[in-house]
């Protein structure tokens, strides 16, 4: 096995070749995004996974950072976006205001079809306050590192509250990641964020299971005609633009 730091170069070569062969072995999973006040599912984040024998399921943390430096990331990003749109377009029948978050590369963001943008993993890597000030943002997603242990950490409490207040004052939505228990959910509701995401609602799952989650959520809450009023119409048009661009629906 050839390695560079913590990277298995032989595996990366196989994954790179998989992209060139039409993204064989890649698939998309979905983690629910819920209304922070009610727990109603309002959308999902689409996440890429890779599975191929004899390697089995390879965690995205092992290849995403490396792929972001590879020219094939643009092709992989297109695959994820197109697959996510094709697999979730039917959910609009159940949730007309369905929100779909798809991670994209900087090159993809140059396409004029993009109508809305969220700052993912805010506070980590290149996701800084400076970008929020000058780039057109609809949403800020706070990385789970801010949420982990927040009930015992006054600095995290102050930081999260200030970010959410800033976003609310600027008319942006906020999503808190890493919600893993009912107790944490109830505590975070005092911060007035827009959406929550985390294992308390579901781990990332493939589309058939995700649709089951949506159907169960609708039946449980009786949501067929009663959706959250603060769901952004700009995000709806964002999804519609994707669908039109790809000839879906």
Secondary structure, 3 states (H helix, E strand, C coil): CCEECCEEHHHHHHHHHHHHCCCCCEEEEEEEEEECCCCCEEEEEEEEEEEECCCEEECHHHCHHHHCCCCHHHHHHHHHHHHHHHHHHHHHHCCCCCEEEECCCHHHHCCCCCCCCEEEEECCCCCCHHHHHHCCCCEEEECHHHHCCHHHCHHHHHHHHHHHHHHHHCCCEEEEECCCCHHHHHHHHHHCCCEEECCCCCCCECHHHHHHHHHHHHHHHCCCCCCCCCCCHHHHHHHHHHHHHCCCC
